[in-house]
Amino acid sequence: MVRVIQAGGAPLAQVHSGVDSPLIAFALHSGHSVRPGLEAHLRLGEDERLREEDPFTTLMAPCDMRLVEVLRSRFEVDLNRPRERAVYVGPSDAWGLSVWNGALPEAQKRISLSTYDAFYDETRCELERLQTAHGRFVVLDLHSYNHRRDGADRLPADAAANPEVNLGTRHIDRDRWAPVVDAFMESLGQHGLDVRENVKFGGGHLAQWVAQMFPEVGCPLAIEFKKTFMDEWTGEPDFARITSLRGALSAAAVAVEDALSALR
């Protein structure tokens, strides 16, 4: 079953119901669409937008897990940034890219921020339902990151500073959630993945918001997959690799749920 969240005059996200579980996945940057009327203000081409989005992250979520799949581009509204920074203004907000044809009209910005508010209202309700049903819960916050920024024909970034999976935990009480975090990392490691904690990223706004709103019951794990599962310049996916990562994440989800149930 899929429920569609509408905001800003268009579908914002799809909530895939999944099985009854204290785990839920979010793919905040998987979307590529923009709402009607906004595209005329965009200077960026689709390929430039796609390069900084997180395509295929929805395919990494375990098949039977509850999943919130955002359909709209982060260049319309970035749901993983604080509200005051959620609408990109200049190149300093967007990896040096000029996003808009001139200044974005205030009316358009207000629509984007209303979309942001609608998303977090829906997310609060979603997580409150999980809390009521299960007590504690874990959020798998799925993202990806570029490692060939110097160009398609240049060497990738140094693997020593760019793990295949970066787990961001800076916003959580690490001692409280140690069994959950450790179970997740150990399981991925057993699948041959180089997974390290807080090397590239410590977690974005969604993780911080969950930790603040549900400090004793909600554990957000901000998961960044290096884009070895696709060509970040052409957008071409490697579906075999994506399937492999989904299998590893599915096993890690089982380990996390076991660790969560064992917490006192």
Buried (B, 14 or more C-beta within 10 A) or exposed (E): EEEEBEBBEBBBBBBBEBEEBBBBBBBBBBBBBBBEEBEEBBEBEBEBBBBBBBBBBBBBBBEEBBBBBBBBBBBBBBBBBEEEEBBBEEEEBBEEBEBBEEEBEEEBBEBBBEBBBBBBEBBBEBBEEBBEEBEBBBBBBBBBBBBBEEEEEEEBBEEEEBBBBBBBBBBBEEEEBBBBBBBBBEBBBEBEBBBBBBBBBBBBBBBBBBBEBBEEBBBBBBBBBBBBBBEBBEBEBBEEBBEBBBEBBBBBBEBBBEBBEEEE
